[in-house]
Amino acid sequence: MNTDTPESIRKALIDALLLKLPGVSARKISGLDAYFVSDKMFACISGGGVGLRLPAATATELQFSRGDVVPFQPGGMASTREWIQIDRAEATEYEKDLELFQTSIEFVKGARTR
């Protein structure tokens, strides 16, 4: 019996990409698969995409310059200026966003906690 769903395959591919980065860990938070650095969330899987925390100016620019970037609204929650969602048809294509994931990690490491 094969239990691989599109969601579990997507998560496995994203895990393989992000968990090899220094200091990155994963855990579930509010039912979402989330990724942390320095105990701060920088990314999470939501719906058909990956939410990512970036500087507000970068997030805004990406929403206007890329067709696969939308406001991050997990479970219909209101979006914030620092969160975007990247929707890729194939999870393997998130490798193209590795630089953005690394930018997010550095941003989150340097951000003050609320």
PAKELUM-947323 format. One record per atom (N, C-alpha, C): residue number from 1; atom name; x, y, z. Coordinates in steps of 0.2 Angstrom, whole numbers, always signed. Layout:
atom k: NUM; a: CA; east: X; north: Y; up: Z
...
This chain:
atom k: 1; a: N; east: +4; north: -6; up: +0
atom k: 1; a: CA; east: +0; north: +0; up: +0
atom k: 1; a: C; east: +4; north: +6; up: +0
atom k: 2; a: N; east: +3; north: +11; up: -5
atom k: 2; a: CA; east: +7; north: +17; up: -5
atom k: 2; a: C; east: +4; north: +22; up: -2
atom k: 3; a: N; east: +7; north: +25; up: +3
atom k: 3; a: CA; east: +4; north: +31; up: +7
atom k: 3; a: C; east: +7; north: +38; up: +5
atom k: 4; a: N; east: +10; north: +38; up: +0
atom k: 4; a: CA; east: +13; north: +44; up: -3
atom k: 4; a: C; east: +8; north: +48; up: -6
atom k: 5; a: N; east: +6; north: +54; up: -3
atom k: 5; a: CA; east: +1; north: +58; up: -6
atom k: 5; a: C; east: +5; north: +64; up: -9
atom k: 6; a: N; east: +2; north: +68; up: -13
atom k: 6; a: CA; east: +5; north: +74; up: -16
atom k: 6; a: C; east: +8; north: +78; up: -10
atom k: 7; a: N; east: +4; north: +79; up: -5
atom k: 7; a: CA; east: +6; north: +83; up: +1
atom k: 7; a: C; east: +13; north: +80; up: +4
atom k: 8; a: N; east: +13; north: +74; up: +6
atom k: 8; a: CA; east: +18; north: +71; up: +9
atom k: 8; a: C; east: +25; north: +71; up: +5
atom k: 9; a: N; east: +24; north: +70; up: -2
atom k: 9; a: CA; east: +29; north: +71; up: -6
atom k: 9; a: C; east: +32; north: +78; up: -6
atom k: 10; a: N; east: +28; north: +83; up: -7
atom k: 10; a: CA; east: +30; north: +90; up: -7
atom k: 10; a: C; east: +33; north: +91; up: +0
atom k: 11; a: N; east: +31; north: +89; up: +6
atom k: 11; a: CA; east: +34; north: +90; up: +12
atom k: 11; a: C; east: +41; north: +87; up: +12
atom k: 12; a: N; east: +42; north: +81; up: +9
atom k: 12; a: CA; east: +48; north: +77; up: +9
atom k: 12; a: C; east: +53; north: +81; up: +5
atom k: 13; a: N; east: +51; north: +84; up: -1
atom k: 13; a: CA; east: +56; north: +87; up: -5
atom k: 13; a: C; east: +58; north: +94; up: -2
atom k: 14; a: N; east: +53; north: +97; up: +2
atom k: 14; a: CA; east: +55; north: +104; up: +5
atom k: 14; a: C; east: +59; north: +102; up: +11
atom k: 15; a: N; east: +58; north: +97; up: +15
atom k: 15; a: CA; east: +62; north: +95; up: +20
atom k: 15; a: C; east: +69; north: +94; up: +18
atom k: 16; a: N; east: +70; north: +90; up: +12
atom k: 16; a: CA; east: +76; north: +89; up: +10
atom k: 16; a: C; east: +80; north: +95; up: +8
atom k: 17; a: N; east: +77; north: +100; up: +6
atom k: 17; a: CA; east: +80; north: +107; up: +4
atom k: 17; a: C; east: +82; north: +111; up: +10
atom k: 18; a: N; east: +77; north: +112; up: +14
atom k: 18; a: CA; east: +78; north: +116; up: +20
atom k: 18; a: C; east: +82; north: +113; up: +26
atom k: 19; a: N; east: +81; north: +107; up: +27
atom k: 19; a: CA; east: +84; north: +104; up: +33
atom k: 19; a: C; east: +91; north: +103; up: +32
atom k: 20; a: N; east: +94; north: +104; up: +26
atom k: 20; a: CA; east: +101; north: +103; up: +25
atom k: 20; a: C; east: +105; north: +110; up: +27
atom k: 21; a: N; east: +101; north: +115; up: +27
atom k: 21; a: CA; east: +103; north: +122; up: +29
atom k: 21; a: C; east: +105; north: +122; up: +36
atom k: 22; a: N; east: +111; north: +126; up: +38
atom k: 22; a: CA; east: +113; north: +126; up: +45
atom k: 22; a: C; east: +108; north: +129; up: +49
atom k: 23; a: N; east: +107; north: +126; up: +55
atom k: 23; a: CA; east: +103; north: +128; up: +60
atom k: 23; a: C; east: +95; north: +128; up: +59
atom k: 24; a: N; east: +93; north: +125; up: +54
atom k: 24; a: CA; east: +86; north: +124; up: +52
atom k: 24; a: C; east: +83; north: +118; up: +55
atom k: 25; a: N; east: +77; north: +119; up: +59
atom k: 25; a: CA; east: +74; north: +113; up: +61
atom k: 25; a: C; east: +66; north: +113; up: +59
atom k: 26; a: N; east: +63; north: +108; up: +60
atom k: 26; a: CA; east: +56; north: +108; up: +58
atom k: 26; a: C; east: +51; north: +105; up: +64
atom k: 27; a: N; east: +45; north: +108; up: +64
atom k: 27; a: CA; east: +40; north: +105; up: +68
atom k: 27; a: C; east: +34; north: +108; up: +66
atom k: 28; a: N; east: +28; north: +105; up: +69
atom k: 28; a: CA; east: +21; north: +107; up: +67
atom k: 28; a: C; east: +20; north: +112; up: +72
atom k: 29; a: N; east: +16; north: +117; up: +69
atom k: 29; a: CA; east: +13; north: +123; up: +73
atom k: 29; a: C; east: +6; north: +125; up: +70
atom k: 30; a: N; east: +1; north: +124; up: +74
atom k: 30; a: CA; east: -5; north: +126; up: +72
atom k: 30; a: C; east: -7; north: +121; up: +66
atom k: 31; a: N; east: -5; north: +115; up: +66
atom k: 31; a: CA; east: -7; north: +111; up: +61
atom k: 31; a: C; east: -3; north: +111; up: +54
atom k: 32; a: N; east: +2; north: +116; up: +54
atom k: 32; a: CA; east: +6; north: +117; up: +48
atom k: 32; a: C; east: +13; north: +115; up: +49
atom k: 33; a: N; east: +16; north: +112; up: +44
atom k: 33; a: CA; east: +23; north: +110; up: +44
atom k: 33; a: C; east: +27; north: +116; up: +44
atom k: 34; a: N; east: +31; north: +118; up: +49
atom k: 34; a: CA; east: +35; north: +124; up: +49
atom k: 34; a: C; east: +42; north: +123; up: +50
atom k: 35; a: N; east: +46; north: +128; up: +48
atom k: 35; a: CA; east: +53; north: +128; up: +48
atom k: 35; a: C; east: +56; north: +134; up: +52
atom k: 36; a: N; east: +61; north: +132; up: +57
atom k: 36; a: CA; east: +63; north: +137; up: +61
atom k: 36; a: C; east: +71; north: +138; up: +61
atom k: 37; a: N; east: +73; north: +144; up: +63
atom k: 37; a: CA; east: +80; north: +145; up: +64
atom k: 37; a: C; east: +81; north: +149; up: +70
atom k: 38; a: N; east: +85; north: +148; up: +75
atom k: 38; a: CA; east: +86; north: +151; up: +81
atom k: 38; a: C; east: +79; north: +151; up: +85
atom k: 39; a: N; east: +75; north: +146; up: +84
atom k: 39; a: CA; east: +68; north: +145; up: +87
atom k: 39; a: C; east: +63; north: +150; up: +85
atom k: 40; a: N; east: +64; north: +153; up: +79
atom k: 40; a: CA; east: +60; north: +158; up: +76
atom k: 40; a: C; east: +58; north: +155; up: +69
atom k: 41; a: N; east: +51; north: +155; up: +68
atom k: 41; a: CA; east: +49; north: +152; up: +61
atom k: 41; a: C; east: +50; north: +157; up: +55
atom k: 42; a: N; east: +53; north: +154; up: +50
atom k: 42; a: CA; east: +55; north: +158; up: +44
atom k: 42; a: C; east: +51; north: +155; up: +38
atom k: 43; a: N; east: +48; north: +149; up: +38
atom k: 43; a: CA; east: +44; north: +146; up: +33
atom k: 43; a: C; east: +39; north: +141; up: +35
atom k: 44; a: N; east: +34; north: +140; up: +31
atom k: 44; a: CA; east: +30; north: +135; up: +33
atom k: 44; a: C; east: +26; north: +133; up: +26
atom k: 45; a: N; east: +24; north: +126; up: +26
atom k: 45; a: CA; east: +20; north: +124; up: +21
atom k: 45; a: C; east: +13; north: +125; up: +22
atom k: 46; a: N; east: +9; north: +128; up: +17
atom k: 46; a: CA; east: +2; north: +130; up: +18
atom k: 46; a: C; east: -1; north: +129; up: +11
atom k: 47; a: N; east: -6; north: +125; up: +11
atom k: 47; a: CA; east: -10; north: +124; up: +5
atom k: 47; a: C; east: -5; north: +121; up: +0
atom k: 48; a: N; east: -5; north: +124; up: -6
atom k: 48; a: CA; east: -1; north: +122; up: -12
atom k: 48; a: C; east: +6; north: +125; up: -12
atom k: 49; a: N; east: +8; north: +129; up: -7
atom k: 49; a: CA; east: +14; north: +133; up: -7
atom k: 49; a: C; east: +18; north: +133; up: -1
atom k: 50; a: N; east: +23; north: +137; up: -1
atom k: 50; a: CA; east: +27; north: +138; up: +5
atom k: 50; a: C; east: +27; north: +145; up: +7
atom k: 51; a: N; east: +25; north: +147; up: +13
atom k: 51; a: CA; east: +25; north: +153; up: +16
atom k: 51; a: C; east: +32; north: +155; up: +18
atom k: 52; a: N; east: +34; north: +161; up: +17
atom k: 52; a: CA; east: +41; north: +163; up: +19
atom k: 52; a: C; east: +41; north: +170; up: +22
atom k: 53; a: N; east: +45; north: +171; up: +27
atom k: 53; a: CA; east: +45; north: +178; up: +30
atom k: 53; a: C; east: +51; north: +182; up: +27
atom k: 54; a: N; east: +50; north: +188; up: +25
atom k: 54; a: CA; east: +56; north: +192; up: +22
atom k: 54; a: C; east: +55; north: +199; up: +24
atom k: 55; a: N; east: +60; north: +203; up: +23
atom k: 55; a: CA; east: +59; north: +210; up: +24
atom k: 55; a: C; east: +53; north: +213; up: +20
atom k: 56; a: N; east: +49; north: +217; up: +23
atom k: 56; a: CA; east: +43; north: +219; up: +20
atom k: 56; a: C; east: +44; north: +222; up: +12
atom k: 57; a: N; east: +49; north: +226; up: +11
atom k: 57; a: CA; east: +50; north: +228; up: +4
atom k: 57; a: C; east: +52; north: +223; up: -1
atom k: 58; a: N; east: +55; north: +218; up: +2
atom k: 58; a: CA; east: +57; north: +212; up: -3
atom k: 58; a: C; east: +50; north: +208; up: -4
atom k: 59; a: N; east: +46; north: +207; up: +1
atom k: 59; a: CA; east: +40; north: +203; up: +0
atom k: 59; a: C; east: +35; north: +207; up: -5
atom k: 60; a: N; east: +35; north: +214; up: -4
atom k: 60; a: CA; east: +31; north: +218; up: -9
atom k: 60; a: C; east: +33; north: +217; up: -16
atom k: 61; a: N; east: +40; north: +218; up: -17
atom k: 61; a: CA; east: +43; north: +218; up: -23
atom k: 61; a: C; east: +41; north: +211; up: -27
atom k: 62; a: N; east: +42; north: +205; up: -23
atom k: 62; a: CA; east: +41; north: +199; up: -26
atom k: 62; a: C; east: +33; north: +198; up: -28
atom k: 63; a: N; east: +29; north: +201; up: -24
atom k: 63; a: CA; east: +22; north: +200; up: -25
atom k: 63; a: C; east: +20; north: +203; up: -32
atom k: 64; a: N; east: +24; north: +209; up: -34
atom k: 64; a: CA; east: +22; north: +212; up: -40
atom k: 64; a: C; east: +26; north: +210; up: -46
atom k: 65; a: N; east: +32; north: +206; up: -44
atom k: 65; a: CA; east: +37; north: +204; up: -50
atom k: 65; a: C; east: +36; north: +197; up: -52
atom k: 66; a: N; east: +33; north: +193; up: -48
atom k: 66; a: CA; east: +32; north: +186; up: -49
atom k: 66; a: C; east: +25; north: +183; up: -49
atom k: 67; a: N; east: +23; north: +180; up: -54
atom k: 67; a: CA; east: +17; north: +177; up: -54
atom k: 67; a: C; east: +15; north: +171; up: -49
atom k: 68; a: N; east: +20; north: +168; up: -47
atom k: 68; a: CA; east: +19; north: +163; up: -42
atom k: 68; a: C; east: +20; north: +165; up: -35
atom k: 69; a: N; east: +20; north: +171; up: -33
atom k: 69; a: CA; east: +20; north: +174; up: -26
atom k: 69; a: C; east: +14; north: +178; up: -25
atom k: 70; a: N; east: +11; north: +176; up: -19
atom k: 70; a: CA; east: +4; north: +179; up: -17
atom k: 70; a: C; east: +5; north: +180; up: -9
atom k: 71; a: N; east: +0; north: +184; up: -7
atom k: 71; a: CA; east: +1; north: +185; up: +1
atom k: 71; a: C; east: +0; north: +179; up: +4
atom k: 72; a: N; east: +3; north: +178; up: +10
atom k: 72; a: CA; east: +3; north: +172; up: +14
atom k: 72; a: C; east: -3; north: +173; up: +19
atom k: 73; a: N; east: -8; north: +168; up: +18
atom k: 73; a: CA; east: -14; north: +168; up: +22
atom k: 73; a: C; east: -16; north: +161; up: +24
atom k: 74; a: N; east: -12; north: +158; up: +28
atom k: 74; a: CA; east: -14; north: +151; up: +30
atom k: 74; a: C; east: -21; north: +151; up: +34
atom k: 75; a: N; east: -25; north: +146; up: +31
atom k: 75; a: CA; east: -31; north: +145; up: +34
atom k: 75; a: C; east: -36; north: +152; up: +34
atom k: 76; a: N; east: -35; north: +156; up: +29
atom k: 76; a: CA; east: -39; north: +162; up: +28
atom k: 76; a: C; east: -37; north: +168; up: +33
atom k: 77; a: N; east: -31; north: +167; up: +37
atom k: 77; a: CA; east: -29; north: +172; up: +41
atom k: 77; a: C; east: -27; north: +178; up: +37
atom k: 78; a: N; east: -27; north: +184; up: +40
atom k: 78; a: CA; east: -25; north: +190; up: +37
atom k: 78; a: C; east: -18; north: +190; up: +36
atom k: 79; a: N; east: -16; north: +192; up: +30
atom k: 79; a: CA; east: -9; north: +192; up: +28
atom k: 79; a: C; east: -5; north: +198; up: +32
atom k: 80; a: N; east: +2; north: +197; up: +32
atom k: 80; a: CA; east: +6; north: +203; up: +35
atom k: 80; a: C; east: +11; north: +205; up: +30
atom k: 81; a: N; east: +14; north: +210; up: +30
atom k: 81; a: CA; east: +18; north: +213; up: +25
atom k: 81; a: C; east: +25; north: +209; up: +25
atom k: 82; a: N; east: +27; north: +205; up: +30
atom k: 82; a: CA; east: +33; north: +202; up: +30
atom k: 82; a: C; east: +32; north: +195; up: +27
atom k: 83; a: N; east: +26; north: +192; up: +26
atom k: 83; a: CA; east: +25; north: +185; up: +24
atom k: 83; a: C; east: +22; north: +185; up: +17
atom k: 84; a: N; east: +25; north: +181; up: +13
atom k: 84; a: CA; east: +23; north: +179; up: +6
atom k: 84; a: C; east: +22; north: +172; up: +5
atom k: 85; a: N; east: +18; north: +169; up: +0
atom k: 85; a: CA; east: +18; north: +162; up: -1
atom k: 85; a: C; east: +20; north: +161; up: -8
atom k: 86; a: N; east: +25; north: +156; up: -9
atom k: 86; a: CA; east: +27; north: +155; up: -16
atom k: 86; a: C; east: +23; north: +148; up: -18
atom k: 87; a: N; east: +20; north: +148; up: -23
atom k: 87; a: CA; east: +16; north: +143; up: -26
atom k: 87; a: C; east: +20; north: +140; up: -32
atom k: 88; a: N; east: +22; north: +134; up: -31
atom k: 88; a: CA; east: +26; north: +131; up: -37
atom k: 88; a: C; east: +22; north: +124; up: -39
atom k: 89; a: N; east: +21; north: +123; up: -45
atom k: 89; a: CA; east: +18; north: +117; up: -47
atom k: 89; a: C; east: +21; north: +111; up: -45
atom k: 90; a: N; east: +28; north: +111; up: -45
atom k: 90; a: CA; east: +32; north: +105; up: -44
atom k: 90; a: C; east: +36; north: +107; up: -38
atom k: 91; a: N; east: +36; north: +103; up: -32
atom k: 91; a: CA; east: +40; north: +105; up: -26
atom k: 91; a: C; east: +47; north: +105; up: -28
atom k: 92; a: N; east: +50; north: +101; up: -33
atom k: 92; a: CA; east: +57; north: +101; up: -34
atom k: 92; a: C; east: +59; north: +108; up: -36
atom k: 93; a: N; east: +55; north: +112; up: -39
atom k: 93; a: CA; east: +56; north: +119; up: -41
atom k: 93; a: C; east: +58; north: +124; up: -36
atom k: 94; a: N; east: +56; north: +122; up: -29
atom k: 94; a: CA; east: +58; north: +127; up: -24
atom k: 94; a: C; east: +66; north: +127; up: -23
atom k: 95; a: N; east: +70; north: +123; up: -26
atom k: 95; a: CA; east: +77; north: +124; up: -26
atom k: 95; a: C; east: +79; north: +130; up: -30
atom k: 96; a: N; east: +75; north: +133; up: -34
atom k: 96; a: CA; east: +76; north: +139; up: -38
atom k: 96; a: C; east: +75; north: +145; up: -33
atom k: 97; a: N; east: +72; north: +144; up: -27
atom k: 97; a: CA; east: +71; north: +149; up: -22
atom k: 97; a: C; east: +76; north: +148; up: -16
atom k: 98; a: N; east: +81; north: +144; up: -17
atom k: 98; a: CA; east: +85; north: +143; up: -11
atom k: 98; a: C; east: +88; north: +150; up: -9
atom k: 99; a: N; east: +90; north: +154; up: -13
atom k: 99; a: CA; east: +93; north: +161; up: -11
atom k: 99; a: C; east: +87; north: +165; up: -7
atom k: 100; a: N; east: +81; north: +164; up: -9
atom k: 100; a: CA; east: +76; north: +168; up: -5
atom k: 100; a: C; east: +75; north: +164; up: +2
atom k: 101; a: N; east: +76; north: +158; up: +3
atom k: 101; a: CA; east: +75; north: +154; up: +9
atom k: 101; a: C; east: +81; north: +157; up: +13
atom k: 102; a: N; east: +87; north: +157; up: +11
atom k: 102; a: CA; east: +93; north: +159; up: +14
atom k: 102; a: C; east: +92; north: +167; up: +17
atom k: 103; a: N; east: +89; north: +171; up: +12
atom k: 103; a: CA; east: +88; north: +178; up: +14
atom k: 103; a: C; east: +83; north: +178; up: +20
atom k: 104; a: N; east: +78; north: +174; up: +20
atom k: 104; a: CA; east: +73; north: +173; up: +25
atom k: 104; a: C; east: +76; north: +171; up: +32
atom k: 105; a: N; east: +81; north: +166; up: +32
atom k: 105; a: CA; east: +84; north: +164; up: +38
atom k: 105; a: C; east: +88; north: +170; up: +41
atom k: 106; a: N; east: +92; north: +173; up: +37
atom k: 106; a: CA; east: +96; north: +179; up: +39
atom k: 106; a: C; east: +91; north: +184; up: +42
atom k: 107; a: N; east: +86; north: +186; up: +39
atom k: 107; a: CA; east: +81; north: +191; up: +41
atom k: 107; a: C; east: +78; north: +189; up: +48
atom k: 108; a: N; east: +76; north: +183; up: +48
atom k: 108; a: CA; east: +73; north: +180; up: +55
atom k: 108; a: C; east: +78; north: +180; up: +60
atom k: 109; a: N; east: +84; north: +178; up: +59
atom k: 109; a: CA; east: +89; north: +178; up: +64
atom k: 109; a: C; east: +90; north: +185; up: +67
atom k: 110; a: N; east: +90; north: +190; up: +62
atom k: 110; a: CA; east: +92; north: +197; up: +65
atom k: 110; a: C; east: +86; north: +200; up: +67
atom k: 111; a: N; east: +80; north: +198; up: +67
atom k: 111; a: CA; east: +73; north: +201; up: +69
atom k: 111; a: C; east: +73; north: +201; up: +76
atom k: 112; a: N; east: +70; north: +206; up: +79
atom k: 112; a: CA; east: +68; north: +206; up: +86
atom k: 112; a: C; east: +62; north: +202; up: +87
atom k: 113; a: N; east: +62; north: +198; up: +93
atom k: 113; a: CA; east: +56; north: +195; up: +94
atom k: 113; a: C; east: +51; north: +200; up: +97
atom k: 114; a: N; east: +44; north: +198; up: +96
atom k: 114; a: CA; east: +39; north: +203; up: +99
atom k: 114; a: C; east: +38; north: +202; up: +106
